[in-house]
Amino acid sequence: MAGTFRQIRWLPRGNVRTISAANFLSGMYQSVLNVILQPFILSFGVGVSAVGLLQAVASRLGGLVGALVQPFGGYLADTRGRRPLAILGSGLTIGALALLVAGAFAPPQPWALAALVFPGFLLMALALISSPALQSAVAESTDPRRRASAYATTAFFWVLPGALLAIPVGVVADRLGYGAVFGIALAFEVVNLVLFASLLQETSGAVKTVQPGRPWRERLGLDIRPSREVFGLYVISAMDAFAWGLAAMIIYGILRQTYGFSNTELTVIGAVWSLSFAIFLPPTAIFVNRFGPKRSILFSEFLGIPIMLGWIYSTRVEHFALVSVLGGLTAATWVPALQTYLANWTSTEERARVTGGLAAFRGLVAFPAPFIGGLLFDAYGYAIPIQANLVGAIATTVAIAVLLRDPPPAGVDRMAMPSAK
């Protein structure tokens, strides 16, 4: 472990440090929001299918709106720069949280869900326009041989607050209400906006003229279609998102409806996930740097099998907390490996656009999954959406083994590599 952190200390201190600090502030509330937003929606008297519908359309974790906005964000990041997109994303998040505060103090009736909460979700999804810019800024501010460590570092600082603060925030939600949590989140995001505006630096070569003379809509369409080098990544990423969308994206709503867990109990489950994620990120970065991302991606997807089986047979909070250890491990082995795979197959000029294109392709394929999972739960009960998630995880594991191949090592000209088949 000491060797792991020695590698991380040698990362560049500029944008990686700034984005890590911003992630730390975001992590103060986002990991908790991922837990409590689902019971918050249920408090309006709707079913899990409504939770799934909101997640499908406007979730930050794979909804349709967030997926479609990212290619446009990638195009803007490659033509206008990384920094303006980071500022825009933070501003949209502030607007989203303000609407959620209003929704929390409104009467718990369907009109408030439609007029305040849904637009809040929508703005939060639109804020993902900055995601390709931030991912690209990390890659371009780091020695290519340490990209996995850079991505792991920024992810670590996002997930660490969730491990430390999830349970206290869950207590706040139970005792003071959802509005208090959303108000605290709003304050943190205002600080984030100041941080991006004052400290984030434009990365070298970020602003380019992309394919002059062609309509931007056509250029954007090209971004969604994968090149041969990343075709396999597009396919398995979409399969993964659809499979996990059936149950994992709505699991906290499912648990509230099935077992009546409180916000505090749900955040215990989320805190264990965050702690496991944070602990396993540094060694995962070392593994990816040394052995390439494919093995890590394959292992991550395989873990979906014991996770789904654990959910099927669990009935108590402590059972789900134990399963969350594996949940954190699967996230830790997926995130830096996937981002490194994509960064090493792309050049600076195209990286943000391809990142956005991947998000759009994945979202277009997978966005109905949470709604389908919610319908399955409302119609057939607890186990069915989880069993569907299990089948999808098995199929995706096989697809990873067949379709993915590691990108060239850092420093090797990717154009000299044989084309993917």
VEXDREN-2710 file (C-alpha; in Angstrom, 1 decimal):
% VEXDREN-2710
k/r/px/py/pz
1/MET/0.0/0.0/0.0
2/ALA/2.8/2.4/0.8
3/GLY/4.2/1.9/-2.7
4/THR/0.8/2.7/-4.1
5/PHE/0.6/6.1/-2.5
6/ARG/4.2/6.8/-3.4
7/GLN/3.1/6.5/-7.1
8/ILE/0.1/8.8/-6.5
9/ARG/2.3/11.5/-4.8
10/TRP/4.3/11.9/-8.0
11/LEU/1.2/12.8/-10.1
12/PRO/1.2/16.4/-11.5
13/ARG/-0.1/18.9/-9.0
14/GLY/-2.1/21.3/-11.2
15/ASN/-5.4/20.1/-12.7
16/VAL/-5.2/16.7/-11.1
17/ARG/-5.1/18.4/-7.7
18/THR/-7.8/20.9/-8.6
19/ILE/-10.2/18.2/-10.0
20/SER/-9.4/16.1/-6.9
21/ALA/-10.4/18.9/-4.6
22/ALA/-13.6/19.6/-6.6
23/ASN/-14.4/15.9/-6.5
24/PHE/-13.9/15.9/-2.7
25/LEU/-16.4/18.7/-2.4
26/SER/-18.8/16.9/-4.8
27/GLY/-18.3/13.7/-2.9
28/MET/-19.5/15.5/0.3
29/TYR/-23.0/15.2/-1.1
30/GLN/-23.2/13.3/-4.4
31/SER/-22.6/9.8/-3.0
32/VAL/-25.3/10.5/-0.4
33/LEU/-27.7/11.9/-3.0
34/ASN/-27.3/8.6/-5.0
35/VAL/-28.8/6.9/-1.9
36/ILE/-31.5/9.3/-0.6
37/LEU/-32.9/10.5/-3.9
38/GLN/-34.7/7.3/-4.4
39/PRO/-36.6/7.2/-1.1
40/PHE/-37.2/11.0/-1.6
41/ILE/-39.0/10.2/-4.9
42/LEU/-41.0/7.4/-3.1
43/SER/-42.1/10.0/-0.5
44/PHE/-44.3/11.5/-3.1
45/GLY/-46.5/8.4/-3.0
46/VAL/-45.3/6.8/-6.3
47/GLY/-44.0/3.3/-7.0
48/VAL/-40.5/2.0/-7.8
49/SER/-41.4/2.2/-11.5
50/ALA/-41.5/6.0/-11.1
51/VAL/-38.1/5.9/-9.5
52/GLY/-36.9/3.8/-12.5
53/LEU/-38.5/6.3/-15.0
54/LEU/-36.7/9.3/-13.4
55/GLN/-33.4/7.3/-13.3
56/ALA/-33.9/6.3/-17.0
57/VAL/-34.6/9.7/-18.3
58/ALA/-32.5/12.1/-16.1
59/SER/-30.2/10.3/-13.7
60/ARG/-26.5/11.2/-13.5
61/LEU/-25.7/7.5/-13.4
62/GLY/-26.8/6.6/-16.9
63/GLY/-30.0/8.4/-17.8
64/LEU/-30.9/9.3/-21.4
65/VAL/-30.5/13.1/-21.1
66/GLY/-27.0/12.9/-19.5
67/ALA/-26.0/10.4/-22.1
68/LEU/-27.1/12.6/-25.0
69/VAL/-25.6/15.8/-23.7
70/GLN/-22.1/14.3/-23.3
71/PRO/-21.2/14.1/-27.1
72/PHE/-22.1/17.8/-27.3
73/GLY/-20.0/18.5/-24.3
74/GLY/-17.1/16.6/-25.8
75/TYR/-17.4/18.6/-29.0
76/LEU/-17.4/21.8/-27.1
77/ALA/-14.5/20.8/-24.9
78/ASP/-12.4/20.0/-28.0
79/THR/-13.3/23.2/-29.8
80/ARG/-13.8/25.7/-26.9
81/GLY/-11.7/24.2/-24.2
82/ARG/-12.0/22.2/-21.0
83/ARG/-12.3/25.0/-18.4
84/PRO/-15.5/26.6/-19.7
85/LEU/-17.3/23.3/-19.7
86/ALA/-16.3/22.6/-16.2
87/ILE/-17.7/25.9/-15.1
88/LEU/-20.9/25.3/-17.0
89/GLY/-21.4/21.9/-15.5
90/SER/-21.1/23.3/-11.9
91/GLY/-23.5/26.1/-12.7
92/LEU/-26.1/23.6/-13.9
93/THR/-25.7/21.5/-10.8
94/ILE/-26.3/24.6/-8.6
95/GLY/-29.6/25.1/-10.4
96/ALA/-30.5/21.5/-10.0
97/LEU/-29.9/21.5/-6.3
98/ALA/-31.9/24.7/-5.8
99/LEU/-34.9/23.0/-7.4
100/LEU/-34.5/20.0/-5.2
101/VAL/-34.5/22.2/-2.1
102/ALA/-37.8/23.7/-3.3
103/GLY/-39.2/20.3/-4.0
104/ALA/-38.2/19.1/-0.5
105/PHE/-40.3/21.9/1.1
106/ALA/-43.2/21.6/-1.3
107/PRO/-46.2/19.4/-0.4
108/PRO/-45.5/15.7/-1.0
109/GLN/-47.9/15.6/-4.0
110/PRO/-47.3/14.5/-7.6
111/TRP/-47.5/18.0/-9.0
112/ALA/-44.4/19.0/-6.9
113/LEU/-42.6/15.9/-8.3
114/ALA/-43.3/16.9/-11.8
115/ALA/-42.8/20.7/-11.4
116/LEU/-39.7/20.8/-9.2
117/VAL/-38.0/17.4/-8.7
118/PHE/-38.1/16.3/-12.3
119/PRO/-36.6/19.6/-13.6
120/GLY/-34.0/19.3/-10.8
121/PHE/-33.1/15.8/-12.1
122/LEU/-33.0/17.2/-15.6
123/LEU/-30.5/20.0/-14.8
124/MET/-28.4/17.5/-12.8
125/ALA/-28.2/15.3/-15.9
126/LEU/-27.5/18.2/-18.2
127/ALA/-24.5/19.1/-15.9
128/LEU/-22.8/16.0/-17.3
129/ILE/-21.9/18.2/-20.3
130/SER/-18.7/18.8/-18.3
131/SER/-17.8/15.1/-17.8
132/PRO/-15.8/14.6/-21.1
133/ALA/-13.9/17.9/-20.5
134/LEU/-12.9/16.9/-16.9
135/GLN/-11.8/13.4/-17.9
136/SER/-9.8/14.7/-20.7
137/ALA/-8.1/17.4/-18.5
138/VAL/-7.0/14.6/-16.2
139/ALA/-5.5/12.6/-19.0
140/GLU/-3.7/15.6/-20.5
141/SER/-2.3/16.7/-17.2
142/THR/-0.6/13.4/-16.4
143/ASP/2.3/11.3/-17.6
144/PRO/0.6/8.6/-19.8
145/ARG/2.3/5.9/-17.8
146/ARG/0.4/7.0/-14.7
147/ARG/-3.0/7.8/-16.1
148/ALA/-4.6/5.0/-14.2
149/SER/-3.2/6.5/-11.0
150/ALA/-4.5/9.9/-11.9
151/TYR/-8.0/8.6/-12.6
152/ALA/-7.9/6.6/-9.4
153/THR/-6.8/9.6/-7.4
154/THR/-9.6/11.9/-8.7
155/ALA/-12.1/9.0/-8.1
156/PHE/-10.6/8.4/-4.6
157/PHE/-11.2/12.0/-3.5
158/TRP/-14.8/11.8/-4.8
159/VAL/-15.6/8.6/-3.0
160/LEU/-13.8/9.2/0.3
161/PRO/-16.3/11.8/1.7
162/GLY/-19.1/9.3/1.0
163/ALA/-17.3/6.8/3.2
164/LEU/-16.9/9.3/6.0
165/LEU/-20.1/11.3/5.9
166/ALA/-22.8/9.1/4.4
167/ILE/-24.2/7.9/7.8
168/PRO/-24.2/11.4/9.5
169/VAL/-26.0/12.8/6.4
170/GLY/-28.5/10.0/6.5
171/VAL/-29.2/10.9/10.1
172/VAL/-29.7/14.5/9.0
173/ALA/-32.2/13.4/6.3
174/ASP/-34.2/11.4/8.9
175/ARG/-34.2/14.1/11.5
176/LEU/-34.2/17.4/9.6
177/GLY/-35.6/16.3/6.3
178/TYR/-34.4/16.1/2.7
179/GLY/-34.3/19.9/2.3
180/ALA/-31.5/20.2/4.8
181/VAL/-29.4/17.7/2.8
182/PHE/-30.0/19.4/-0.5
183/GLY/-29.2/22.8/1.0
184/ILE/-25.9/21.6/2.3
185/ALA/-25.1/20.1/-1.1
186/LEU/-26.0/23.5/-2.7
187/ALA/-23.4/25.3/-0.5
188/PHE/-20.7/22.8/-1.5
189/GLU/-21.4/23.1/-5.2
190/VAL/-21.1/26.9/-5.0
191/VAL/-17.6/26.5/-3.6
192/ASN/-16.9/24.0/-6.5
193/LEU/-17.9/26.7/-9.0
194/VAL/-15.4/29.1/-7.5
195/LEU/-12.7/26.5/-7.5
196/PHE/-13.2/25.8/-11.2
197/ALA/-13.3/29.4/-12.1
198/SER/-10.2/30.4/-10.2
199/LEU/-7.9/27.4/-10.3
200/LEU/-8.6/25.0/-13.3
201/GLN/-6.2/25.6/-16.1
202/GLU/-6.8/24.9/-19.8
203/THR/-4.8/21.9/-20.9
204/SER/-2.3/22.2/-23.8
205/GLY/-3.8/21.6/-27.2
206/ALA/-7.3/21.4/-25.9
207/VAL/-8.8/24.0/-28.2
208/LYS/-8.8/22.8/-31.8
209/THR/-10.6/23.4/-35.0
210/VAL/-12.4/20.1/-35.5
211/GLN/-13.1/18.9/-39.0
212/PRO/-13.7/22.4/-40.6
213/GLY/-16.3/22.8/-43.2
214/ARG/-18.6/20.1/-41.9
215/PRO/-21.9/20.7/-40.0
216/TRP/-21.5/20.2/-36.3
217/ARG/-24.5/17.8/-36.3
218/GLU/-22.7/15.6/-38.7
219/ARG/-19.5/15.8/-36.7
220/LEU/-21.4/14.9/-33.5
221/GLY/-23.0/11.9/-35.3
222/LEU/-19.5/10.6/-36.1
223/ASP/-18.6/10.8/-32.4
224/ILE/-21.4/8.4/-31.4
225/ARG/-20.2/5.8/-33.9
226/PRO/-17.2/4.0/-32.4
227/SER/-13.9/3.6/-34.2
228/ARG/-12.6/0.1/-34.6
229/GLU/-10.1/0.6/-31.8
230/VAL/-12.9/1.2/-29.2
231/PHE/-15.8/-0.7/-30.7
232/GLY/-15.5/-3.5/-28.1
233/LEU/-15.5/-1.0/-25.3
234/TYR/-18.6/0.6/-26.6
235/VAL/-20.4/-2.7/-26.8
236/ILE/-19.5/-4.0/-23.3
237/SER/-20.0/-0.6/-21.7
238/ALA/-23.6/-0.5/-23.1
239/MET/-24.2/-4.1/-22.0
240/ASP/-22.9/-3.4/-18.5
241/ALA/-25.0/-0.3/-18.2
242/PHE/-28.2/-2.1/-19.3
243/ALA/-27.6/-5.1/-17.0
244/TRP/-26.8/-3.0/-13.9
245/GLY/-29.6/-0.6/-14.7
246/LEU/-32.2/-3.3/-14.1
247/ALA/-31.5/-3.5/-10.4
248/ALA/-28.4/-1.7/-9.2
249/MET/-29.5/1.7/-10.3
250/ILE/-32.8/1.4/-8.3
251/ILE/-31.6/-0.8/-5.5
252/TYR/-32.1/1.8/-2.7
253/GLY/-35.7/2.3/-3.8
254/ILE/-36.2/-1.4/-3.9
255/LEU/-34.8/-1.8/-0.4
256/ARG/-37.0/1.0/1.0
257/GLN/-40.2/-0.6/-0.5
258/THR/-39.3/-4.2/0.4
259/TYR/-37.7/-3.9/3.9
260/GLY/-38.7/-0.3/4.9
261/PHE/-35.1/0.7/5.6
262/SER/-34.6/4.2/6.9
263/ASN/-32.4/6.8/5.3
264/THR/-29.8/6.1/8.0
265/GLU/-29.8/2.4/7.3
266/LEU/-29.6/3.0/3.5
267/THR/-26.6/5.3/4.0
268/VAL/-24.9/2.6/6.1
269/ILE/-25.0/0.4/3.0
270/GLY/-23.8/3.3/0.8
271/ALA/-21.0/4.2/3.3
272/VAL/-19.6/0.6/3.2
273/TRP/-19.7/0.8/-0.6
274/SER/-17.8/4.1/-0.6
275/LEU/-15.2/2.9/1.9
276/SER/-14.6/-0.3/-0.1
277/PHE/-14.3/1.8/-3.3
278/ALA/-11.8/4.1/-1.7
279/ILE/-9.6/1.4/-0.2
280/PHE/-9.4/-0.6/-3.4
281/LEU/-8.8/2.3/-5.8
282/PRO/-5.0/2.7/-5.2
283/PRO/-4.0/-0.9/-5.7
284/THR/-6.3/-1.1/-8.7
285/ALA/-4.4/1.8/-10.3
286/ILE/-1.1/0.0/-9.8
287/PHE/-2.5/-3.2/-11.4
288/VAL/-3.9/-1.3/-14.4
289/ASN/-0.6/0.6/-14.9
290/ARG/1.4/-2.7/-14.9
291/PHE/-0.9/-5.2/-16.6
292/GLY/-3.3/-3.2/-18.7
293/PRO/-7.0/-2.4/-18.2
294/LYS/-8.7/-5.5/-19.7
295/ARG/-8.0/-7.8/-16.8
296/SER/-9.4/-5.3/-14.4
297/ILE/-12.5/-4.7/-16.4
298/LEU/-13.1/-8.5/-16.7
299/PHE/-12.7/-9.0/-13.0
300/SER/-15.0/-6.1/-12.2
301/GLU/-17.8/-7.4/-14.3
302/PHE/-17.4/-11.0/-12.9
303/LEU/-18.0/-9.6/-9.4
304/GLY/-21.5/-8.8/-10.5
305/ILE/-22.4/-12.5/-10.1
306/PRO/-21.7/-12.8/-6.3
307/ILE/-23.1/-9.3/-5.8
308/MET/-26.5/-10.2/-7.3
309/LEU/-26.6/-13.5/-5.5
310/GLY/-25.9/-11.7/-2.3
311/TRP/-28.8/-9.3/-2.9
312/ILE/-31.2/-12.1/-3.6
313/TYR/-30.5/-13.9/-0.3
314/SER/-30.0/-10.8/1.9
315/THR/-32.7/-9.6/4.3
316/ARG/-31.0/-7.3/6.8
317/VAL/-29.0/-4.1/6.7
318/GLU/-25.8/-5.9/7.8
319/HIS/-26.2/-8.4/5.0
320/PHE/-26.4/-5.7/2.4
321/ALA/-23.5/-3.9/4.0
322/LEU/-21.3/-7.0/3.5
323/VAL/-22.3/-7.3/-0.1
324/SER/-21.4/-3.6/-0.5
325/VAL/-17.8/-4.5/0.1
326/LEU/-17.9/-6.3/-3.2
327/GLY/-19.9/-3.4/-4.7
328/GLY/-17.1/-1.0/-3.9
329/LEU/-14.5/-3.4/-5.3
330/THR/-16.3/-3.8/-8.6
331/ALA/-16.5/0.0/-8.9
332/ALA/-12.8/0.5/-8.0
333/THR/-11.7/-2.1/-10.6
334/TRP/-14.0/-0.6/-13.3
335/VAL/-13.6/3.1/-13.2
336/PRO/-9.9/3.8/-13.6
337/ALA/-9.5/0.8/-16.0
338/LEU/-12.3/1.9/-18.3
339/GLN/-11.0/5.5/-18.4
340/THR/-7.4/4.4/-19.0
341/TYR/-8.6/2.1/-21.8
342/LEU/-10.3/4.9/-23.5
343/ALA/-7.5/7.5/-22.9
344/ASN/-4.8/5.2/-24.3
345/TRP/-6.7/4.5/-27.5
346/THR/-7.4/8.2/-28.3
347/SER/-5.4/11.3/-29.0
348/THR/-5.7/14.7/-27.3
349/GLU/-7.6/16.1/-30.3
350/GLU/-10.4/13.5/-30.2
351/ARG/-10.4/12.3/-26.6
352/ALA/-13.2/14.4/-25.2
353/ARG/-15.5/13.7/-28.2
354/VAL/-14.9/10.0/-28.0
355/THR/-15.5/10.1/-24.2
356/GLY/-18.8/11.8/-24.9
357/GLY/-19.7/9.5/-27.7
358/LEU/-19.1/6.5/-25.5
359/ALA/-21.5/8.0/-22.9
360/ALA/-24.1/8.6/-25.5
361/PHE/-23.9/5.1/-27.1
362/ARG/-24.1/3.5/-23.6
363/GLY/-27.0/5.7/-22.6
364/LEU/-29.0/5.2/-25.8
365/VAL/-28.8/1.4/-25.4
366/ALA/-29.2/1.3/-21.6
367/PHE/-31.6/4.1/-20.6
368/PRO/-34.8/2.0/-20.4
369/ALA/-33.3/-0.5/-18.0
370/PRO/-34.1/1.2/-14.7
371/PHE/-37.7/1.8/-15.8
372/ILE/-38.0/-1.9/-16.9
373/GLY/-36.5/-2.9/-13.6
374/GLY/-39.0/-0.8/-11.7
375/LEU/-41.9/-2.3/-13.7
376/LEU/-40.5/-5.8/-12.9
377/PHE/-40.4/-5.0/-9.2
378/ASP/-43.9/-3.6/-9.1
379/ALA/-45.3/-6.5/-11.0
380/TYR/-43.4/-9.5/-9.8
381/GLY/-41.6/-8.5/-6.6
382/TYR/-38.1/-8.2/-5.2
383/ALA/-36.1/-11.0/-6.8
384/ILE/-37.0/-10.7/-10.5
385/PRO/-35.1/-7.5/-11.4
386/ILE/-32.0/-8.7/-9.5
387/GLN/-32.1/-12.0/-11.4
388/ALA/-32.3/-10.1/-14.7
389/ASN/-29.3/-8.1/-13.6
390/LEU/-27.5/-11.4/-12.8
391/VAL/-28.1/-12.8/-16.3
392/GLY/-26.9/-9.5/-17.8
393/ALA/-23.7/-9.5/-15.7
394/ILE/-22.9/-13.1/-16.8
395/ALA/-23.4/-12.2/-20.5
396/THR/-21.3/-9.0/-20.2
397/THR/-18.5/-10.9/-18.5
398/VAL/-18.3/-13.3/-21.5
399/ALA/-18.5/-10.3/-24.0
400/ILE/-15.5/-8.7/-22.2
401/ALA/-13.4/-11.8/-22.5
402/VAL/-14.2/-12.1/-26.3
403/LEU/-14.3/-8.4/-27.5
404/LEU/-11.8/-6.4/-25.5
405/ARG/-8.1/-6.1/-26.2
406/ASP/-5.7/-4.0/-24.2
407/PRO/-4.6/-0.7/-25.8
408/PRO/-0.9/-0.1/-26.6
409/PRO/1.3/0.5/-23.6
410/ALA/1.9/4.2/-22.6
411/GLY/4.4/5.8/-25.0
412/VAL/3.7/3.4/-27.9
413/ASP/2.2/4.9/-31.1
414/ARG/-1.4/3.5/-31.2
415/MET/-1.5/4.1/-35.0
416/ALA/1.3/1.5/-35.4
417/MET/-0.8/-1.1/-33.7
418/PRO/-2.9/-3.6/-35.8
419/SER/-6.5/-2.6/-36.2
420/ALA/-9.2/-4.2/-34.1
421/LYS/-11.1/-7.0/-35.8
END
